[in-house]
Amino acid sequence: MDSTSGPGLFIRERDRILPATAEDEEVARSYPMFPDKGPITHGYRITILTRNIMVSAGDCVRIIHICEAVIPHLLLYIMGPKPIYDEYVNDVLSTPALPVHENPLAPSFYDGRTAVGPAIDYNYEITQYRFEKPGTYLLQWRPGTLVSNTLRIQVAAEKTGGPAAVRET
């Protein structure tokens, strides 16, 4: 991927699949230079990214999910967006749990193209959060045996009341 091409990031809007926003594409394009990627597990690395780690209460925080096959011959299931399972905010599960016997990198209903590593897969759902209370929020994606980096979101006081975190879909 060069600086003029995007990673082919998509979003799901009800029953339609649409191109992601230019801002989301820009965040995804930063992945190769991102210094805090997740650890490598069995030849795969998962990483989460966001545009800003310092936000005001009530601001939308969009999380981009990336899986990288870092060694040859590993498969990536590159079409999507695929659902996000096992994402945590402050160690509390905030997305559906990974179904039993499900491949954390490809849903059982997957019927699309694959790529052979080394390669990068950007086609996962983008999760969104609005943190209503000021403070520090730790986000991590933990599907199966994989563990991403941890994003530390700093929320400054601007709005009051409401729950500490509200997940949007």
N, C-alpha and C positions, 0 to 999 in steps of 0.2 A: 504494500500500500504506500503510495507516495503522498506528498502533502496536498495534492489536488484531488485525489480520489478518496471516497469515503469507504468505511468498512462495510457498507451495505446493511446498515442498521434499520430495523423495522419495528413498528409498534402495532399492537392490536387495539382496534377501536370497535367495541362490540363484536360483530362477526366479520369485520373487514381488516385486512392487513395493509398498512400504509407506511410510507417512508417516515423515518424519525425526523425530528426537527433538526435544523442546522446546528443548534446549540448542543443537542445530544450527539450528533455526528462529530462535532469538534471535541467533545469530551472523549469519545471513543478513539478518535485519532491520536489523542495524547498517550494512549496505552504504551506504545513502544518505548517512550521516554520516561514513563512513570517509574519512579525509583522504589516504590513500596508494593511491588507485586506480591501475590500470595506465594506460599511455599510450594515446591514441587512435590507431588505425591503420585507415585506410580507413573511418572512421566507426564503428568498433567499439572497445570497451575491454574487456579481460578483467582480472579481479581475483581474487586468492585471499585468503581470510580464515581465521582460526583463533581459537578462544576465548582461548588463552593463548600468549604468545610466550616466557614463562619457565616452564619445566617441570622436573621431576626426571627423572633417568635412568629409563627404563622406562615413563614415563607415555605414554598414548596422545595423539597430536596429530592432530586431525581437520581436514582442509582442505576448505573450501567453495569452489566454483568458480562465478564469475558472469561472464556476458557481457552487455554493455550496447550497444545500438544507439543512438548519441547523436544521429543526424540522422534526419530523416523518410525514409520509404520503404525503409529497409534492413530485411531480414527477419531475424527471430529464430525459431529452431526450438525452441519452448518446452516441448515434452513430453520426458519423460525418466524416469529419469536416463540421460543420454548418457555414453558412456565418456570417460575422460580419457586423452589422448595427450600425450606430450612434457612430462611434469612432471619437473623436475630437482631433485636435492638435492646441494648443493655442486658444481654443474655436471656431475653424473653422472645420466644418464637413469634414472628410477626407475619409470616406467610404460611401457607399450608405445609404440613410435614411431608417429607418424601414418602410416597406410598411404598409399602413393603414390596420387595423384589423389583423395584423400579431402578433403572439405570439413572444415576444422578445427572448424567450429561445428555441423555436423550430419552424422551418419554416413550413408553411402550407402543404408543400409536404412531411413532415417527415413521414416515414413509418418504424420505427426501434424500437429497444429495449428501455425500460424505466427502471429507477431505482427509488426506493422509498427512500426518505430521512430518516435519514441524510445520505447524499452521496455527491460526488464531480463529476462534469462533466468537462473533459478537452478537449472535442472534438469540438472545434471551430477552424475556420481558423486562421492561424498565419498571422498577418499583418506585413508588413515590410516598413521601412522608411529609407531614406538617407537624412540627414540634411546637406546642403551645406554651410550654414552660421553659424559662431560661435554664441553661445548664449544659452539661456535656453528655452526648449520646454516642454510644459505641455501636456501630453496625458491622455485622459479619455474616457472610454467606457460608453455610456448612452442610452442603448436601452429601450424604453418605460419608465416606472417609475423607472427602476433600474439605479443605478449610481455606477461605480467602484471607486476604489482608484484612485489617480492621480499620474502618474509617472512624475518625473521632470528629464528630460534628459539634461545633460550639454554637450555642443558641443564645443570642443576646435578648434581653428583656425589651419587649415592645408591646406585646399583647398579654392580657391576663386571662385567667380562667381556662376551663376546658381540660381535657385529658393531657397527659404528658406527651403522648405521641398518637397520632391518628394516621393509619395507613390508608392510602388512597389506591383505587384500582382504576 
